[in-house]
Amino acid sequence: MTQLRLLTIFKSKLWYRLFLLKSLPAAFFCGLNLNSLTEERSVVIVRFSWFTQNPFRSIYFACLAMAAEMSSGVLALVHSQHLTPKVSMLVMGMNAEFHKKAVGKIRFECNDGAKINRVIEDVVKNQIGLVCETHSKGFDEQGDCVADFFIKWTFRQKSK
């Protein structure tokens, strides 16, 4: 699958929802929405709802983490899924800082596409495993920062 084709599939609401249902059912049921996607940047939306709430009437931290992870993970997919040999990716660690109660619509932005691409190119070129730390920032509807997530992805070339 080419990089452009994957971008096109993810930009189609129907194909994106089918991808979630098949590959990430928890994200499907939480209603994660891929708002925008380029090779450099992605924006994922999570909304406060009965399904995403915690007992304190805000969005449960795990739903926020899911949206943050997806905002960087979709960039990693765009840069890795078209390669031969295949590159595997896995979350190695995550650190989060919460700044404000998350209610309403929360927008997670990750602008690390170029950084992710460089790491994946190094993995393929040098046939070694590498770690890439990404940053996803969550904003509420007023534009205030709700949370910062730092996600460590590990990439390695799959054996043939």
N, C-alpha and C positions, 0 to 999 in steps of 0.2 A: 504494500500500500504506500503510495507516495505521500510526501509531507502535505502537499496541496490538497490531496483527496481527503486526508484526515482532518485538515482544517475545515474543509467544506462539510464533511459529515458532522463534525461537532457544532458547526454553525446552524445546521438544520435542527429545529426544535424536535421534530419527530425522531430523527436518527439519534440525536443526543439522548432523548428520553428512553429509547430502546436500548442504547448502550448502557445507560444507568441501570435499567431493569435487569439486563443480562449480567452485567459485570459488577455493579455497585448497588445492590438493591436497597441498602440502608440509605444511601444518598438519594435514591429515587423516592423513597417514602418520606424522607425529610423535605423533599421538594427543592433540592439544590438546583439552581438555575445558572447556566453558563451565559452570562450577560454579554461578554465580548471576548474575542480570542484573536490574537495575532501571533506571530513567531516570537515576539518580544514580551508580550503582556497578556494577562488574562484577568477577567473579573468574574467572580462567582458570588451569587446572591443566596442568602438564607433568610427566611422570614420567621418571625415569631408566630407560632401556631400551637394548637393543642398538642400536636405531635412533637414539636421541638422545645416545649416549655420545661422548666424546672419548677420546683415548689415555690420559688421566689418570684414568679411571674416575669421571668426573663428567659432568654434562649439558653438552653442547657449547654455547658461548655463543650461537650462531645460533639454537638452539632456544629458549633463554631469551629472546632478543630477539623471536622470533616470538610467544611467549606474552605478553610485555609489550606488544608492538604490538597484539595482538588485544584485550587487556583495555581499551585506550583506543579502538581502532578500532571495536569493536562498539558502544560508546557513541555514537561519531560516526555510525555507520549508523542507530542508533535515532533520533537527532535530525535526520537529514537525508533519509532515503530516502522519506519521505512527503510531502516538500515539492514544490510546483510554483511556479516553475520549479525544475528539479533543481539540486542543489548537488554539485559534485565535491569529492573529498577525496584528498589525496596526502601521504605522509610526505615532509617537507622535510629533516629531520635527526633524528639520534638521538645521545644521549650516555648512557653507562652507567658505573656504579660497581659493582664487584664486591667483596663483603665477606667471603664465605665460600664454600667448595666446595659446589657444588650437586649433591646426591645425594638419592635418594628421590623424594618428591612435592613439587614446588615450586608454590606458590600465588601468582599475580600478582594484585594488587588495584589497581584504578584507581577513584578517587572523584571524578573530574573531570567527571561528567555535566552538572552545572549550568553549569560553566564552558564546556564544549563547546557546550551549547545556546545560551548567550548569544552566543558568537562566531558561530554559524550564523545566529541571528536577525539579527545585525548585517549579515552577508553578504547576506542576502535583503533586508533593509530598505534598506540603502545601496548595494546592487549593486556591492560592491567585494570584492576578495580579501583575506582575513585569515589570520593565522597564530595558532595556539593551541598552547602548550606544555603537554603533559600529563605526569603523573608516575605511573608504575606501579612498585609495590614488590613484590619477590619474597620470600616467606617459606618456610622449610623446615618440616618436620613438627614441629619443636620450637618453632616460632614465632620463630626467629632470622631476621633480615634477611639474605638471600643477595645481593640486588642491587637497585639503584635504576636505573630507566630513565626518561630524560626524552626524550619523543618530540614533535617539532614537526610538527604537522599544518597543511597549508595548505588552506583552503576557498575556493571561488569559485563563483559562480552560473554554471551552464552557459548558453551562448548558445542562444537558441530555435531 
